[in-house]
Amino acid sequence: MSDENTHMKLAMQLLLVTSLAAPAIAEETKYAPDAAELLLTDACKTAKRESKLVFVASGFKECGWCKILEKYHARPEVAQVLTNYYVLVKIDTKYMPDGTAVFSKLANPGAPSWVIITPDRKPIVDSYAEGENVGYPLEPKETDHYLKALKKASPKITDAQLKTLSAAIKQAAGKKEG
């Protein structure tokens, strides 16, 4: 390969890398330095006013399981159940300048991880079962931990509601129930 071809190939690779990095750089700058703190403060105020808890998820936009968790929370049947008990908030631990610091005060950040807190920011339960982050609870023991966590945080959640959530976990991940 000639030097000219090598330089051309390197220039193309550099162009590709910088074009892929540009959206990430733009993403970083769109959050205020205290974006996560402000988001959590607002969620806690809303939760207090509505007599709810706060379900705080952590993650970032390139994380596949984080996207699936967002897709799960956006499902109408899931939102209908969860919004009865929780104010849902997502802290971006990659692009919010204070994201990791704010989430770390509540639980260990993961991609994704979650924690259910009181409006006074007292953690009740999180996504860590026996030291392992269940993040998106797709596997049976992960789903079991997630459903038990919801029941612990919100004892009034019904078995029918938990069954609805359990079914939606597999559907949001593109898996068939069974």
C-alpha positions as CSV (number, residue, x, y, z in Angstrom):
1,M,0.0,0.0,0.0
2,S,1.4,3.4,-0.9
3,D,2.0,6.2,1.6
4,E,-0.8,8.2,-0.1
5,N,-3.3,5.4,0.4
6,T,-2.3,4.9,4.0
7,H,-2.7,8.6,4.7
8,M,-6.1,8.6,2.9
9,K,-7.2,5.7,4.9
10,L,-6.1,7.3,8.2
11,A,-7.8,10.6,7.2
12,M,-11.1,8.7,6.5
13,Q,-10.8,6.8,9.9
14,L,-10.2,10.1,11.7
15,L,-13.1,11.7,9.9
16,L,-15.3,8.8,10.9
17,V,-14.2,8.9,14.6
18,T,-14.7,12.7,14.9
19,S,-18.1,12.5,13.2
20,L,-19.2,9.8,15.6
21,A,-17.8,11.7,18.6
22,A,-19.5,15.0,17.6
23,P,-23.0,14.0,18.8
24,A,-21.6,12.8,22.1
25,I,-19.7,16.1,22.6
26,A,-22.9,18.1,21.8
27,E,-24.8,15.9,24.2
28,E,-22.4,16.7,27.0
29,T,-22.8,20.4,26.6
30,K,-26.5,20.5,26.7
31,Y,-26.8,19.8,30.4
32,A,-26.3,22.4,33.1
33,P,-23.6,21.7,35.6
34,D,-26.2,20.8,38.2
35,A,-28.7,19.1,35.9
36,A,-29.0,15.9,37.8
37,E,-29.5,17.7,41.1
38,L,-32.2,19.9,39.7
39,L,-34.0,16.9,38.1
40,L,-33.9,15.0,41.4
41,T,-35.0,18.0,43.4
42,D,-38.0,18.5,41.2
43,A,-38.9,14.8,41.2
44,C,-38.7,14.8,45.0
45,K,-40.9,17.9,45.3
46,T,-43.5,16.3,43.0
47,A,-43.4,13.0,44.9
48,K,-43.9,14.8,48.2
49,R,-46.8,16.8,46.8
50,E,-48.4,13.7,45.3
51,S,-47.7,11.3,48.2
52,K,-45.5,9.1,46.0
53,L,-41.9,7.7,46.1
54,V,-39.2,8.4,43.5
55,F,-38.0,5.7,41.1
56,V,-34.5,6.9,40.1
57,A,-32.8,5.1,37.1
58,S,-29.2,5.7,36.1
59,G,-27.7,5.1,32.7
60,F,-26.7,6.8,29.5
61,K,-28.0,7.0,25.9
62,E,-25.6,4.5,24.3
63,C,-26.4,1.8,26.8
64,G,-28.6,-0.9,25.2
65,W,-30.2,-2.1,28.5
66,C,-30.8,1.5,29.5
67,K,-32.7,2.0,26.3
68,I,-34.8,-1.1,27.0
69,L,-35.5,0.2,30.6
70,E,-36.7,3.5,29.1
71,K,-38.8,1.5,26.5
72,Y,-40.3,-0.5,29.4
73,H,-41.2,2.6,31.5
74,A,-42.8,4.1,28.4
75,R,-45.1,1.2,27.8
76,P,-48.7,2.4,28.6
77,E,-49.5,-0.6,30.9
78,V,-46.3,-0.1,32.8
79,A,-46.6,3.7,33.2
80,Q,-50.2,3.2,34.3
81,V,-49.1,1.0,37.2
82,L,-45.8,2.7,38.2
83,T,-47.1,6.3,38.1
84,N,-49.6,5.4,40.8
85,Y,-46.7,4.9,43.2
86,Y,-43.7,6.6,41.8
87,V,-42.3,9.7,40.1
88,L,-39.9,8.3,37.5
89,V,-36.7,10.1,36.9
90,K,-33.6,9.1,34.8
91,I,-30.2,10.5,35.7
92,D,-27.7,10.4,32.9
93,T,-24.5,9.3,34.5
94,K,-22.4,9.9,31.4
95,Y,-23.5,13.3,30.1
96,M,-25.0,15.1,33.1
97,P,-21.9,16.7,34.7
98,D,-23.2,15.9,38.2
99,G,-25.0,12.7,37.3
100,T,-22.7,10.1,38.8
101,A,-22.1,12.2,42.0
102,V,-25.9,12.7,42.5
103,F,-26.9,9.1,41.8
104,S,-23.9,7.7,43.9
105,K,-25.4,9.4,47.0
106,L,-28.4,7.1,46.6
107,A,-27.0,3.8,45.2
108,N,-24.2,2.4,43.0
109,P,-24.5,3.7,39.5
110,G,-24.8,1.2,36.8
111,A,-25.9,0.9,33.2
112,P,-28.7,0.7,34.1
113,S,-29.3,0.7,37.8
114,W,-32.1,2.0,39.8
115,V,-33.1,3.0,43.4
116,I,-36.5,3.7,45.0
117,I,-36.3,6.6,47.4
118,T,-38.6,8.7,49.6
119,P,-39.2,12.3,48.8
120,D,-36.6,13.1,51.5
121,R,-34.0,11.0,49.5
122,K,-33.9,8.1,51.8
123,P,-33.2,4.9,49.8
124,I,-35.7,2.1,50.3
125,V,-34.4,-0.5,47.9
126,D,-32.2,-0.7,44.8
127,S,-31.3,-2.8,41.8
128,Y,-28.5,-4.7,43.7
129,A,-29.5,-8.2,44.7
130,E,-26.9,-10.1,46.7
131,G,-24.2,-7.7,45.4
132,E,-25.2,-8.0,41.7
133,N,-26.9,-5.3,39.8
134,V,-30.0,-6.6,38.1
135,G,-30.3,-3.3,36.2
136,Y,-32.9,-4.4,33.6
137,P,-34.6,-7.3,35.3
138,L,-34.9,-9.8,32.4
139,E,-33.8,-13.0,33.9
140,P,-36.2,-14.8,36.3
141,K,-34.2,-14.1,39.5
142,E,-33.7,-10.5,38.4
143,T,-37.4,-10.1,37.7
144,D,-38.1,-11.6,41.1
145,H,-35.8,-9.1,42.8
146,Y,-37.4,-6.2,40.9
147,L,-41.0,-7.2,41.8
148,K,-40.1,-7.8,45.4
149,A,-38.4,-4.4,45.5
150,L,-41.5,-2.8,44.2
151,K,-43.7,-4.6,46.7
152,K,-41.3,-3.6,49.6
153,A,-41.3,0.0,48.5
154,S,-45.1,0.1,47.8
155,P,-46.9,-2.5,49.8
156,K,-50.2,-1.5,48.2
157,I,-49.1,-2.6,44.7
158,T,-51.4,-5.5,43.8
159,D,-50.5,-8.9,42.6
160,A,-52.3,-8.1,39.3
161,Q,-50.2,-5.0,38.8
162,L,-47.0,-7.0,39.5
163,K,-48.1,-9.6,36.9
164,T,-48.7,-6.8,34.4
165,L,-45.2,-5.4,35.0
166,S,-43.6,-8.9,34.9
167,A,-45.2,-9.6,31.4
168,A,-44.1,-6.2,30.1
169,I,-40.4,-6.8,31.2
170,K,-40.0,-9.6,28.5
171,Q,-42.1,-7.7,25.9
172,A,-40.0,-4.5,26.2
173,A,-36.8,-6.6,25.7
174,G,-38.4,-8.3,22.6
175,K,-38.8,-11.7,24.4
176,K,-41.8,-13.8,24.4
177,E,-43.5,-14.6,27.7
178,G,-43.0,-18.1,29.1
